Amino acid sequence: MVNTIGQEVNQSPLKVLLCIPHVFAPEEGSLYSSQCAEKRELKQAALHKATIDNLNRHGKRFWIHASLGNQKQVITRELSWDAGIDIKIQIYTPPSASLSAQLAQDERIEICDPYSDNHRLVPLVASRRLLEQACDYDLVGYMEDDLLIEDSDFFQKLHYLHTNTPAEYCLLPHRCEHIPEQGDVILSGDPDGGRPDLFWDTGEKIGIPWPTGMKMFYRATNPHSGCYFLSKDKALSVFNYWKDRNWLSPFQLSGPLEQAGSGLLLPVLKLMKPMPHHYRFLMVRHQDELWKRHAFEKT
């Protein structure tokens, strides 16, 4: 007999596709991690976390220590949660500029050739292919190759938020790093005073009721999070917008990663991030040390 407390929630499995652009091609003097030879080991570890670790954290399989009986051996037993997340990852990477060969083989990971000699186009190829396949999934996500999703309820949260917010909203996580002995730092923050010259910098805020209190989101001046996640319907609306325009954009953001991420969404959706004091509600962990580039504010 099971006593149910509270309202029962539908826990049918979610089918999720993640597309990751990956290029490692060192260039002398570059500030990009993907172009720094000395960051090879860091980028290799980050790619592992973005793929294998994310699959193991959020997939259906898990393990439990179980005894074979009183006074008998304790073994590690494999279990599976039928209502878990069914995740597939596609890595778009040029064979000549890739660290993907070092990854353990996994049937949930597909290595895809972007068929482009221009490495700057690889992020756009990954983002476009993601949108083209959206009709086959409940959620689709574009992610850079160094992001770890720590929140065990991340995809269930996104599914709920997309289902219960108007069609024009896209709720993005904050991308964070950890400063030793100090705490977390939110990357891609907004400039003081905003940017009223940008069409999306409207100052709009929305509140979403949550069991632990109202969660506030704002329309971010700096929309980049290194990733985006969309429901099937919202992804198809973005796909149809760009298909009708032959994937030609009238504007360009600061770089190819930004353009392939938030750049494809901005003309179609309102990109909302948690207010900074609610960043832990929806966040991803960046596997790098960009925080070292910037001095602490003097007070």
Backbone as CSV, one residue per row, in Angstrom:
resi,resn,N_x,N_y,N_z,CA_x,CA_y,CA_z,C_x,C_y,C_z
1,MET,0.842,-1.199,0.000,0.000,0.000,0.000,0.874,1.244,0.000
2,VAL,0.521,2.219,-0.854,1.276,3.469,-0.942,0.365,4.619,-0.553
3,ASN,0.800,5.399,0.431,0.069,6.595,0.815,0.625,7.781,0.029
4,THR,-0.179,8.377,-0.826,0.246,9.508,-1.645,-0.011,10.803,-0.899
5,ILE,1.029,11.612,-0.757,0.929,12.899,-0.079,1.129,13.991,-1.112
6,GLY,0.160,14.900,-1.224,0.253,15.961,-2.215,-0.284,15.520,-3.561
7,GLN,-0.110,16.366,-4.561,-0.640,16.106,-5.900,0.311,15.233,-6.694
8,GLU,-0.218,14.187,-7.317,0.612,13.296,-8.117,1.035,13.989,-9.407
9,VAL,2.311,13.807,-9.772,2.881,14.424,-10.965,3.164,13.330,-11.994
10,ASN,2.821,13.601,-13.247,3.094,12.655,-14.323,4.604,12.483,-14.493
11,GLN,5.105,11.244,-14.399,6.533,10.995,-14.486,6.874,10.108,-15.684
12,SER,6.229,10.356,-16.789,6.579,9.617,-17.994,7.970,10.056,-18.455
13,PRO,8.729,9.174,-19.082,10.103,9.493,-19.487,10.147,10.683,-20.452
14,LEU,11.175,11.500,-20.301,11.411,12.600,-21.226,12.465,12.178,-22.238
15,LYS,12.190,12.455,-23.485,13.140,12.161,-24.559,13.878,13.452,-24.893
16,VAL,15.202,13.452,-24.708,16.008,14.676,-24.805,17.142,14.477,-25.799
17,LEU,17.338,15.470,-26.671,18.489,15.508,-27.580,19.370,16.692,-27.212
18,LEU,20.673,16.433,-27.031,21.661,17.489,-26.799,22.649,17.495,-27.955
19,CYS,22.851,18.657,-28.566,23.838,18.807,-29.640,24.968,19.703,-29.140
20,ILE,26.194,19.223,-29.300,27.370,19.902,-28.762,28.365,20.169,-29.882
21,PRO,28.708,21.427,-30.152,29.801,21.698,-31.089,31.139,21.551,-30.369
22,HIS,32.096,20.936,-31.017,33.401,20.735,-30.374,34.510,20.917,-31.401
23,VAL,35.421,21.845,-31.098,36.606,22.070,-31.926,37.785,22.275,-30.987
24,PHE,38.865,21.574,-31.235,40.113,21.863,-30.526,41.208,22.020,-31.576
25,ALA,41.591,23.271,-31.810,42.563,23.592,-32.856,43.448,24.732,-32.357
26,PRO,44.533,24.426,-31.659,45.390,25.454,-31.055,45.912,26.480,-32.061
27,GLU,45.860,27.743,-31.635,46.416,28.844,-32.421,47.254,29.722,-31.501
28,GLU,48.366,30.177,-31.973,49.274,30.997,-31.189,48.602,32.295,-30.753
29,GLY,48.631,32.584,-29.454,48.141,33.857,-28.929,46.650,33.959,-28.718
30,SER,45.897,32.902,-28.980,44.442,32.964,-28.838,44.028,32.895,-27.367
31,LEU,42.931,33.602,-27.024,42.372,33.560,-25.676,41.302,32.478,-25.536
32,TYR,40.831,31.933,-26.660,39.805,30.896,-26.598,40.410,29.586,-26.090
33,SER,39.715,28.933,-25.162,40.208,27.666,-24.617,40.389,26.621,-25.699
34,SER,39.500,26.640,-26.697,39.568,25.649,-27.769,40.755,25.870,-28.697
35,GLN,41.485,26.993,-28.498,42.628,27.303,-29.352,43.923,27.427,-28.544
36,CYS,43.909,26.952,-27.294,45.089,27.020,-26.426,45.660,25.618,-26.214
37,ALA,46.871,25.386,-26.724,47.478,24.061,-26.619,47.653,23.640,-25.167
38,GLU,47.971,24.603,-24.288,48.207,24.266,-22.886,46.937,23.860,-22.144
39,LYS,45.783,24.059,-22.779,44.519,23.672,-22.151,43.971,22.346,-22.693
40,ARG,44.810,21.585,-23.350,44.348,20.314,-23.924,43.744,19.403,-22.849
41,GLU,44.456,19.212,-21.741,43.961,18.315,-20.696,42.670,18.853,-20.078
42,LEU,42.611,20.160,-19.857,41.403,20.761,-19.297,40.222,20.576,-20.241
43,LYS,40.446,20.802,-21.538,39.363,20.663,-22.519,38.939,19.203,-22.671
44,GLN,39.909,18.267,-22.559,39.559,16.851,-22.629,38.668,16.455,-21.457
45,ALA,39.045,16.925,-20.256,38.238,16.619,-19.068,36.869,17.282,-19.153
46,ALA,36.834,18.505,-19.684,35.560,19.222,-19.805,34.626,18.514,-20.782
47,LEU,35.164,18.011,-21.898,34.339,17.292,-22.873,33.771,16.019,-22.244
48,HIS,34.564,15.354,-21.432,34.088,14.156,-20.732,32.919,14.504,-19.815
49,LYS,33.037,15.599,-19.084,31.958,16.009,-18.176,30.703,16.403,-18.956
50,ALA,30.888,17.071,-20.091,29.740,17.523,-20.886,29.008,16.372,-21.553
51,THR,29.663,15.235,-21.666,29.064,14.087,-22.358,28.825,12.932,-21.387
52,ILE,29.871,12.180,-21.058,29.747,10.989,-20.215,29.157,11.333,-18.850
53,ASP,29.682,12.369,-18.203,29.190,12.716,-16.865,27.740,13.171,-16.898
54,ASN,27.383,13.975,-17.892,25.977,14.410,-17.976,25.048,13.226,-18.233
55,LEU,25.463,12.293,-19.066,24.651,11.101,-19.312,24.470,10.290,-18.036
56,ASN,25.554,10.092,-17.291,25.478,9.279,-16.081,24.702,9.961,-14.963
57,ARG,24.729,11.282,-14.926,23.979,12.015,-13.904,22.476,12.012,-14.182
58,HIS,22.096,12.003,-15.438,20.691,12.241,-15.783,20.024,11.092,-16.522
59,GLY,20.764,10.044,-16.844,20.185,8.924,-17.563,19.364,8.006,-16.669
60,LYS,18.892,6.921,-17.232,18.009,5.992,-16.514,18.769,5.041,-15.594
61,ARG,20.037,4.776,-15.887,20.779,3.758,-15.140,21.392,4.340,-13.876
62,PHE,21.337,3.563,-12.789,22.041,3.917,-11.566,22.377,2.625,-10.830
63,TRP,23.021,2.756,-9.658,23.548,1.592,-8.948,23.195,1.683,-7.470
64,ILE,23.134,0.530,-6.811,22.854,0.496,-5.381,23.675,-0.622,-4.742
65,HIS,24.199,-0.352,-3.533,24.849,-1.412,-2.772,23.761,-2.245,-2.107
66,ALA,23.753,-3.544,-2.379,22.715,-4.428,-1.857,23.351,-5.689,-1.275
67,SER,22.778,-6.164,-0.179,23.243,-7.400,0.430,22.479,-8.574,-0.161
68,LEU,23.191,-9.670,-0.380,22.566,-10.882,-0.894,21.806,-11.644,0.193
69,GLY,21.792,-11.091,1.374,21.066,-11.701,2.491,21.806,-11.464,3.795
70,ASN,21.215,-11.879,4.889,21.820,-11.696,6.200,23.172,-12.390,6.270
71,GLN,24.212,-11.613,6.641,25.577,-12.110,6.770,26.186,-12.550,5.431
72,LYS,25.596,-12.082,4.329,26.109,-12.451,3.016,26.780,-11.262,2.328
73,GLN,27.352,-11.519,1.166,28.133,-10.530,0.431,27.298,-9.307,0.058
74,VAL,27.948,-8.127,0.100,27.346,-6.894,-0.409,27.885,-6.661,-1.814
75,ILE,26.970,-6.460,-2.748,27.364,-6.268,-4.147,26.844,-4.907,-4.653
76,THR,27.383,-4.477,-5.783,26.904,-3.260,-6.445,25.965,-3.687,-7.567
77,ARG,24.684,-3.350,-7.418,23.640,-3.833,-8.325,23.180,-2.710,-9.257
78,GLU,23.058,-3.037,-10.532,22.561,-2.067,-11.514,21.038,-2.011,-11.461
79,LEU,20.507,-0.784,-11.476,19.073,-0.553,-11.521,18.772,0.437,-12.638
80,SER,17.511,0.529,-13.004,17.085,1.461,-14.048,15.769,2.093,-13.644
81,TRP,15.663,3.406,-13.850,14.440,4.143,-13.544,13.685,4.358,-14.846
82,ASP,12.554,3.672,-14.993,11.802,3.719,-16.247,11.289,5.116,-16.581
83,ALA,11.079,5.944,-15.539,10.585,7.302,-15.768,11.733,8.307,-15.849
84,GLY,12.952,7.830,-16.057,14.107,8.720,-16.128,14.192,9.464,-17.447
85,ILE,15.340,10.082,-17.668,15.551,10.888,-18.863,16.237,10.046,-19.932
86,ASP,15.636,9.977,-21.102,16.204,9.250,-22.239,16.994,10.253,-23.075
87,ILE,18.308,10.303,-22.868,19.154,11.338,-23.468,19.996,10.764,-24.608
88,LYS,20.032,11.524,-25.681,20.971,11.256,-26.775,21.835,12.495,-26.970
89,ILE,23.133,12.282,-27.165,24.066,13.390,-27.391,24.697,13.240,-28.769
90,GLN,24.680,14.326,-29.522,25.393,14.388,-30.797,26.512,15.424,-30.673
91,ILE,27.740,14.994,-30.966,28.893,15.900,-30.927,29.269,16.236,-32.362
92,TYR,29.174,17.508,-32.715,29.541,17.963,-34.058,30.986,18.454,-34.009
93,THR,31.871,17.704,-34.628,33.299,17.983,-34.489,34.054,17.585,-35.747
94,PRO,34.945,18.459,-36.243,35.761,18.104,-37.416,36.764,17.019,-37.033
95,PRO,36.900,15.969,-37.820,37.822,14.883,-37.476,39.257,15.357,-37.246
96,SER,39.658,16.432,-37.912,41.038,16.905,-37.803,41.256,17.884,-36.651
97,ALA,40.210,18.222,-35.921,40.338,19.204,-34.837,39.422,18.790,-33.688
98,SER,39.720,17.616,-33.113,38.789,17.044,-32.148,39.503,16.244,-31.075
99,LEU,38.934,16.250,-29.877,39.398,15.405,-28.778,38.408,14.275,-28.499
100,SER,37.418,14.124,-29.341,36.341,13.178,-29.088,36.793,11.721,-29.156
101,ALA,37.905,11.442,-29.832,38.372,10.056,-29.949,38.757,9.475,-28.597
102,GLN,39.027,10.336,-27.620,39.426,9.873,-26.293,38.237,9.496,-25.417
103,LEU,37.025,9.779,-25.873,35.840,9.445,-25.086,35.569,7.932,-25.166
104,ALA,35.082,7.388,-24.057,34.660,5.994,-24.067,33.458,5.839,-24.993
105,GLN,33.384,4.718,-25.682,32.261,4.482,-26.577,30.980,4.317,-25.767
106,ASP,29.928,4.939,-26.256,28.630,4.883,-25.581,27.560,4.979,-26.652
107,GLU,26.605,4.071,-26.631,25.571,4.058,-27.667,24.706,5.312,-27.650
108,ARG,24.763,6.060,-26.552,23.970,7.289,-26.441,24.687,8.497,-27.034
109,ILE,25.935,8.321,-27.462,26.732,9.411,-28.034,26.993,9.131,-29.505
110,GLU,26.715,10.129,-30.333,26.961,10.026,-31.771,27.940,11.125,-32.182
111,ILE,29.028,10.734,-32.839,30.008,11.694,-33.346,29.609,12.063,-34.774
112,CYS,29.391,13.363,-35.011,28.884,13.836,-36.305,29.891,14.773,-36.962
113,ASP,30.190,14.513,-38.200,31.068,15.385,-38.980,30.255,16.577,-39.476
114,PRO,30.667,17.815,-39.135,29.928,18.985,-39.611,30.146,19.293,-41.090
115,TYR,31.105,18.616,-41.705,31.398,18.802,-43.141,31.616,20.279,-43.477
116,SER,32.500,20.899,-42.697,32.860,22.299,-42.944,34.335,22.484,-42.613
117,ASP,35.069,23.103,-43.529,36.475,23.414,-43.281,36.622,24.668,-42.423
118,ASN,35.537,25.407,-42.289,35.552,26.627,-41.473,35.098,26.271,-40.061
119,HIS,36.031,26.245,-39.122,35.705,25.853,-37.755,34.702,26.800,-37.096
120,ARG,34.655,28.035,-37.547,33.733,29.005,-36.955,32.267,28.675,-37.271
121,LEU,32.047,27.826,-38.266,30.677,27.455,-38.635,30.167,26.242,-37.872
122,VAL,31.045,25.532,-37.168,30.640,24.309,-36.486,29.521,24.551,-35.463
123,PRO,29.590,25.610,-34.628,28.479,25.844,-33.690,27.134,26.030,-34.391
124,LEU,27.113,26.755,-35.488,25.863,26.974,-36.211,25.332,25.672,-36.803
125,VAL,26.235,24.831,-37.303,25.809,23.534,-37.836,25.134,22.717,-36.739
126,ALA,25.746,22.682,-35.539,25.182,21.915,-34.428,23.829,22.460,-34.013
127,SER,23.713,23.778,-33.923,22.453,24.397,-33.511,21.352,24.165,-34.542
128,ARG,21.704,24.289,-35.791,20.711,24.069,-36.852,20.237,22.614,-36.880
129,ARG,21.186,21.660,-36.783,20.797,20.252,-36.798,19.920,19.911,-35.599
130,LEU,20.185,20.535,-34.472,19.337,20.324,-33.295,17.893,20.709,-33.593
131,LEU,17.703,21.903,-34.157,16.354,22.397,-34.447,15.673,21.554,-35.509
132,GLU,16.449,21.056,-36.464,15.877,20.224,-37.530,15.326,18.894,-36.998
133,GLN,15.834,18.441,-35.865,15.405,17.155,-35.299,14.410,17.305,-34.149
134,ALA,13.986,18.529,-33.864,13.184,18.792,-32.667,11.874,18.019,-32.613
135,CYS,11.290,17.712,-33.749,9.983,17.055,-33.766,10.029,15.662,-33.155
136,ASP,11.226,15.089,-32.984,11.352,13.728,-32.458,11.617,13.683,-30.955
137,TYR,11.637,14.851,-30.286,12.041,14.900,-28.881,11.104,15.796,-28.063
138,ASP,11.077,15.545,-26.746,10.319,16.401,-25.829,11.068,17.694,-25.543
139,LEU,12.383,17.578,-25.385,13.252,18.725,-25.147,14.483,18.592,-26.022
140,VAL,14.975,19.719,-26.522,16.248,19.727,-27.235,17.135,20.792,-26.608
141,GLY,18.437,20.514,-26.600,19.362,21.454,-25.992,20.638,21.608,-26.792
142,TYR,21.023,22.861,-27.016,22.320,23.189,-27.605,23.258,23.524,-26.452
143,MET,24.424,22.899,-26.410,25.368,23.111,-25.312,26.787,23.224,-25.829
144,GLU,27.535,24.163,-25.277,28.962,24.188,-25.560,29.623,22.978,-24.901
145,ASP,30.858,22.693,-25.287,31.484,21.414,-24.939,32.155,21.373,-23.576
146,ASP,31.800,22.311,-22.693,32.445,22.360,-21.373,31.445,22.666,-20.255
147,LEU,30.209,22.188,-20.402,29.167,22.480,-19.426,28.706,21.202,-18.729
148,LEU,28.654,21.261,-17.405,28.163,20.158,-16.590,26.840,20.568,-15.960
149,ILE,25.829,19.717,-16.084,24.514,19.974,-15.506,24.446,19.242,-14.173
150,GLU,24.558,19.973,-13.073,24.640,19.362,-11.751,23.273,19.053,-11.151
151,ASP,22.273,19.839,-11.462,20.941,19.715,-10.875,20.267,18.444,-11.386
152,SER,19.940,17.511,-10.477,19.342,16.237,-10.892,17.939,16.417,-11.460
153,ASP,17.287,17.530,-11.153,15.935,17.794,-11.654,15.932,18.780,-12.823
154,PHE,17.091,19.031,-13.405,17.233,20.081,-14.412,16.251,19.926,-15.562
155,PHE,16.187,18.743,-16.159,15.331,18.559,-17.337,13.852,18.534,-16.964
156,GLN,13.528,17.988,-15.790,12.134,18.047,-15.352,11.691,19.486,-15.091
157,LYS,12.579,20.282,-14.526,12.286,21.710,-14.318,12.013,22.390,-15.656
158,LEU,12.909,22.171,-16.615,12.753,22.820,-17.923,11.449,22.411,-18.590
159,HIS,11.125,21.132,-18.509,9.886,20.664,-19.131,8.684,21.335,-18.490
160,TYR,8.694,21.430,-17.171,7.597,22.091,-16.465,7.524,23.580,-16.842
161,LEU,8.679,24.246,-16.857,8.698,25.681,-17.137,8.228,25.975,-18.557
162,HIS,8.672,25.170,-19.515,8.236,25.388,-20.898,6.742,25.113,-21.053
163,THR,6.254,24.134,-20.316,4.834,23.771,-20.419,3.944,24.829,-19.796
164,ASN,4.462,25.539,-18.809,3.630,26.452,-18.025,3.977,27.926,-18.215
165,THR,4.715,28.249,-19.259,4.980,29.650,-19.593,4.532,29.905,-21.029
166,PRO,4.181,31.155,-21.342,3.724,31.474,-22.700,4.761,31.117,-23.763
167,ALA,4.281,30.925,-24.974,5.115,30.419,-26.068,6.278,31.334,-26.418
168,GLU,6.183,32.638,-26.077,7.251,33.561,-26.489,8.443,33.569,-25.537
169,TYR,8.374,32.820,-24.414,9.452,32.856,-23.431,10.379,31.652,-23.576
170,CYS,11.684,31.915,-23.455,12.693,30.871,-23.338,13.461,31.131,-22.044
171,LEU,13.401,30.187,-21.120,14.061,30.336,-19.830,15.443,29.692,-19.891
172,LEU,16.470,30.510,-19.733,17.857,30.062,-19.843,18.484,29.902,-18.465
173,PRO,19.378,28.937,-18.303,20.127,28.844,-17.048,21.257,29.858,-17.020
174,HIS,21.730,30.160,-15.826,22.979,30.904,-15.701,24.143,29.937,-15.852
175,ARG,25.211,30.413,-16.434,26.451,29.643,-16.575,27.414,30.138,-15.501
176,CYS,27.880,29.224,-14.654,28.654,29.629,-13.478,29.973,28.867,-13.384
177,GLU,30.919,29.477,-12.685,32.145,28.818,-12.258,32.257,28.958,-10.749
178,HIS,33.177,28.198,-10.160,33.393,28.278,-8.719,34.750,28.896,-8.446
179,ILE,34.779,29.942,-7.623,36.025,30.559,-7.201,36.427,29.928,-5.871
180,PRO,37.560,29.223,-5.806,37.957,28.567,-4.562,37.991,29.541,-3.382
181,GLU,37.449,29.091,-2.276,37.391,29.847,-1.023,36.485,31.072,-1.092
182,GLN,35.784,31.283,-2.219,34.965,32.474,-2.372,33.497,32.145,-2.661
183,GLY,33.252,31.203,-3.559,31.880,30.874,-3.948,31.714,30.890,-5.455
184,ASP,30.475,30.850,-5.883,30.166,30.813,-7.313,30.246,32.202,-7.937
185,VAL,30.557,32.235,-9.221,30.505,33.468,-9.996,29.648,33.211,-11.230
186,ILE,28.710,34.107,-11.500,27.860,34.028,-12.683,28.601,34.665,-13.847
187,LEU,28.809,33.885,-14.901,29.444,34.429,-16.102,28.399,35.140,-16.962
188,SER,28.857,35.923,-17.891,27.970,36.614,-18.838,26.947,37.483,-18.120
189,GLY,27.418,38.270,-17.160,26.538,39.221,-16.482,26.204,40.399,-17.370
190,ASP,25.319,41.257,-16.873,24.843,42.398,-17.654,25.620,43.670,-17.327
191,PRO,25.778,44.587,-18.287,26.470,45.852,-18.025,25.625,46.786,-17.156
192,ASP,26.283,47.527,-16.288,25.564,48.530,-15.494,24.866,49.519,-16.430
193,GLY,23.622,49.800,-16.130,22.871,50.741,-16.948,22.184,50.114,-18.138
194,GLY,22.470,48.818,-18.414,21.806,48.139,-19.521,22.285,48.615,-20.882
195,ARG,21.572,48.180,-21.910,21.871,48.552,-23.295,20.557,48.876,-24.001
196,PRO,20.014,50.070,-23.786,18.735,50.420,-24.406,18.764,50.443,-25.929
197,ASP,19.970,50.386,-26.515,20.066,50.356,-27.978,19.759,48.972,-28.547
198,LEU,19.694,47.947,-27.682,19.411,46.590,-28.131,17.914,46.319,-28.037
199,PHE,17.330,45.743,-29.075,15.880,45.603,-29.128,15.343,44.675,-28.040
200,TRP,16.177,43.776,-27.532,15.688,42.835,-26.523,15.882,43.329,-25.089
201,ASP,16.563,44.452,-24.906,16.822,44.944,-23.548,15.646,45.797,-23.080
202,THR,14.573,45.126,-22.671,13.316,45.815,-22.325,13.093,45.947,-20.827
203,GLY,13.903,45.225,-20.031,13.716,45.270,-18.583,12.559,44.418,-18.081
204,GLU,11.971,43.608,-18.940,10.814,42.795,-18.538,11.206,41.756,-17.486
205,LYS,10.316,41.532,-16.519,10.507,40.516,-15.489,9.244,39.683,-15.364
206,ILE,9.426,38.407,-15.039,8.288,37.525,-14.784,8.552,36.736,-13.504
207,GLY,7.485,36.372,-12.810,7.588,35.554,-11.611,6.924,34.204,-11.838
208,ILE,7.586,33.152,-11.401,7.051,31.797,-11.554,6.864,31.185,-10.177
209,PRO,5.616,30.876,-9.791,5.387,30.261,-8.474,6.103,28.917,-8.373
210,TRP,6.745,28.681,-7.236,7.460,27.437,-7.007,7.265,27.016,-5.554
211,PRO,7.283,25.726,-5.265,7.052,25.302,-3.870,7.969,25.960,-2.849
212,THR,9.184,26.332,-3.268,10.126,26.966,-2.340,10.084,28.492,-2.409
213,GLY,9.100,29.038,-3.117,8.969,30.483,-3.224,8.998,30.948,-4.667
214,MET,8.541,32.163,-4.898,8.494,32.735,-6.242,9.895,32.838,-6.837
215,LYS,10.046,32.359,-8.063,11.316,32.473,-8.774,11.180,33.564,-9.838
216,MET,12.067,34.542,-9.776,12.003,35.695,-10.660,12.995,35.548,-11.813
217,PHE,12.507,35.844,-13.013,13.328,35.835,-14.218,13.288,37.223,-14.855
218,TYR,14.369,37.600,-15.513,14.425,38.893,-16.190,14.919,38.694,-17.620
219,ARG,14.514,39.600,-18.490,14.964,39.548,-19.886,16.388,40.082,-19.948
220,ALA,17.338,39.177,-20.149,18.747,39.487,-19.964,19.296,40.402,-21.052
221,THR,20.071,41.393,-20.626,20.789,42.225,-21.580,21.831,41.384,-22.309
222,ASN,22.587,40.601,-21.547,23.548,39.658,-22.121,22.892,38.281,-22.110
223,PRO,22.364,37.824,-23.230,21.585,36.587,-23.238,22.421,35.318,-23.298
224,HIS,23.743,35.439,-23.453,24.556,34.241,-23.669,24.676,33.427,-22.385
225,SER,24.425,32.117,-22.498,24.621,31.186,-21.388,25.448,29.978,-21.811
226,GLY,25.938,29.974,-23.036,26.667,28.823,-23.531,25.764,27.653,-23.885
227,CYS,24.453,27.881,-23.808,23.507,26.793,-24.061,22.107,27.368,-24.199
228,TYR,21.211,26.562,-24.725,19.775,26.833,-24.644,19.042,25.506,-24.675
229,PHE,17.858,25.496,-24.108,17.028,24.295,-24.044,15.598,24.695,-24.392
230,LEU,14.977,23.943,-25.308,13.661,24.301,-25.814,12.734,23.092,-25.837
231,SER,11.467,23.360,-25.609,10.458,22.331,-25.848,10.320,22.113,-27.345
232,LYS,9.649,21.033,-27.710,9.459,20.723,-29.127,8.798,21.890,-29.865
233,ASP,7.707,22.425,-29.317,6.962,23.481,-29.994,7.803,24.736,-30.180
234,LYS,8.540,25.122,-29.131,9.343,26.345,-29.232,10.520,26.153,-30.189
235,ALA,11.099,24.967,-30.177,12.196,24.692,-31.105,11.723,24.744,-32.549
236,LEU,10.544,24.207,-32.794,10.017,24.214,-34.164,9.672,25.627,-34.625
237,SER,9.246,26.482,-33.693,8.966,27.869,-34.076,10.247,28.586,-34.479
238,VAL,11.361,28.306,-33.767,12.660,28.886,-34.142,13.130,28.316,-35.473
239,PHE,12.978,27.006,-35.641,13.381,26.366,-36.899,12.631,26.963,-38.093
240,ASN,11.322,27.107,-37.972,10.527,27.631,-39.091,10.890,29.079,-39.410
241,TYR,11.204,29.852,-38.370,11.604,31.249,-38.588,12.850,31.313,-39.473
242,TRP,13.883,30.524,-39.137,15.132,30.599,-39.884,15.059,29.872,-41.223
243,LYS,14.263,28.815,-41.285,14.086,28.128,-42.567,13.478,29.071,-43.593
244,ASP,12.505,29.880,-43.174,11.863,30.827,-44.083,12.822,31.922,-44.545
245,ARG,13.894,32.139,-43.781,14.877,33.183,-44.108,16.191,32.586,-44.608
246,ASN,16.150,31.298,-44.970,17.313,30.606,-45.523,18.511,30.678,-44.585
247,TRP,18.246,30.749,-43.270,19.267,30.752,-42.225,20.244,31.922,-42.347
248,LEU,19.778,33.028,-42.913,20.603,34.237,-43.042,20.169,35.255,-42.004
249,SER,21.106,35.678,-41.174,20.793,36.598,-40.081,21.162,38.036,-40.441
250,PRO,20.313,39.011,-40.083,20.638,40.417,-40.344,21.602,41.001,-39.315
251,PHE,21.926,40.238,-38.274,22.853,40.737,-37.252,23.781,39.604,-36.819
252,GLN,24.912,39.975,-36.221,25.874,39.017,-35.700,26.241,39.402,-34.279
253,LEU,26.238,38.431,-33.383,26.693,38.672,-32.023,28.216,38.593,-31.970
254,SER,28.784,38.575,-30.777,30.227,38.778,-30.637,31.079,37.657,-31.204
255,GLY,30.535,36.436,-31.302,31.324,35.331,-31.821,30.443,34.212,-32.323
256,PRO,31.038,33.174,-32.931,30.242,32.084,-33.508,29.467,31.276,-32.475
257,LEU,30.002,31.117,-31.265,29.270,30.393,-30.219,28.037,31.171,-29.776
258,GLU,28.208,32.477,-29.610,27.080,33.318,-29.212,26.014,33.371,-30.299
259,GLN,26.453,33.449,-31.554,25.500,33.537,-32.663,24.699,32.246,-32.806
260,ALA,25.363,31.105,-32.633,24.687,29.820,-32.761,23.770,29.537,-31.582
261,GLY,24.055,30.149,-30.440,23.239,29.951,-29.258,22.104,30.954,-29.199
262,SER,22.293,32.005,-28.419,21.241,33.002,-28.242,20.941,33.768,-29.524
263,GLY,21.919,33.839,-30.436,21.692,34.584,-31.677,20.552,34.035,-32.516
264,LEU,20.346,32.716,-32.504,19.243,32.130,-33.265,17.899,32.329,-32.573
265,LEU,17.931,32.544,-31.271,16.674,32.643,-30.520,16.139,34.062,-30.414
266,LEU,17.021,35.046,-30.394,16.624,36.425,-30.092,15.499,36.981,-30.972
267,PRO,15.473,36.713,-32.279,14.380,37.280,-33.092,13.032,36.611,-32.847
268,VAL,13.025,35.455,-32.155,11.806,34.661,-32.041,11.273,34.619,-30.612
269,LEU,12.180,34.531,-29.641,11.783,34.308,-28.252,12.348,35.376,-27.329
270,LYS,11.690,35.568,-26.198,12.199,36.426,-25.139,13.092,35.578,-24.248
271,LEU,14.383,35.913,-24.191,15.346,35.115,-23.441,15.420,35.620,-21.999
272,MET,14.975,34.760,-21.085,14.845,35.125,-19.682,15.813,34.293,-18.839
273,LYS,16.549,34.957,-17.958,17.428,34.274,-17.010,16.920,34.521,-15.588
274,PRO,17.258,33.618,-14.654,16.889,33.886,-13.260,17.536,35.178,-12.776
275,MET,16.820,35.917,-11.938,17.458,37.042,-11.266,18.692,36.519,-10.544
276,PRO,19.781,37.303,-10.481,21.031,36.780,-9.915,20.872,36.088,-8.558
277,HIS,19.997,36.597,-7.670,19.858,35.958,-6.366,19.093,34.636,-6.437
278,HIS,18.564,34.293,-7.624,17.908,33.007,-7.832,18.714,32.116,-8.790
279,TYR,20.003,32.394,-8.951,20.786,31.695,-9.987,20.848,30.190,-9.756
280,ARG,20.834,29.761,-8.482,20.944,28.321,-8.210,19.722,27.542,-8.693
281,PHE,18.615,28.217,-8.913,17.402,27.535,-9.360,17.584,26.914,-10.739
282,LEU,18.346,27.595,-11.609,18.554,27.098,-12.971,19.951,27.517,-13.418
283,MET,20.888,26.576,-13.350,22.276,26.912,-13.666,22.995,25.702,-14.248
284,VAL,24.094,25.982,-14.976,25.011,24.951,-15.453,26.415,25.354,-15.014
285,ARG,27.293,24.373,-14.873,28.643,24.615,-14.371,29.642,24.633,-15.523
286,HIS,30.353,25.741,-15.676,31.355,25.894,-16.723,32.675,25.301,-16.252
287,GLN,33.254,24.410,-17.067,34.484,23.721,-16.697,35.706,24.494,-17.199
288,ASP,35.960,25.636,-16.580,37.102,26.463,-16.955,37.345,27.454,-15.826
289,GLU,38.223,28.408,-16.047,38.560,29.404,-15.027,38.551,30.801,-15.632
290,LEU,37.463,31.139,-16.311,37.355,32.471,-16.901,37.338,33.562,-15.833
291,TRP,36.946,33.207,-14.611,36.876,34.194,-13.539,38.244,34.834,-13.270
292,LYS,39.325,34.138,-13.626,40.662,34.673,-13.380,40.988,35.863,-14.281
293,ARG,40.201,36.075,-15.329,40.486,37.178,-16.259,40.094,38.545,-15.697
294,HIS,39.266,38.562,-14.666,38.659,39.827,-14.227,38.975,40.102,-12.747
295,ALA,39.325,41.353,-12.463,39.661,41.751,-11.093,38.395,41.838,-10.232
296,PHE,38.543,41.628,-8.938,37.442,41.813,-8.012,37.151,43.304,-7.845
297,GLU,35.866,43.647,-7.774,35.497,45.038,-7.571,35.953,45.518,-6.196
298,LYS,36.506,46.701,-6.169,36.944,47.290,-4.899,35.789,48.036,-4.254
299,THR,35.560,47.761,-2.989,34.455,48.421,-2.266,34.990,49.307,-1.152
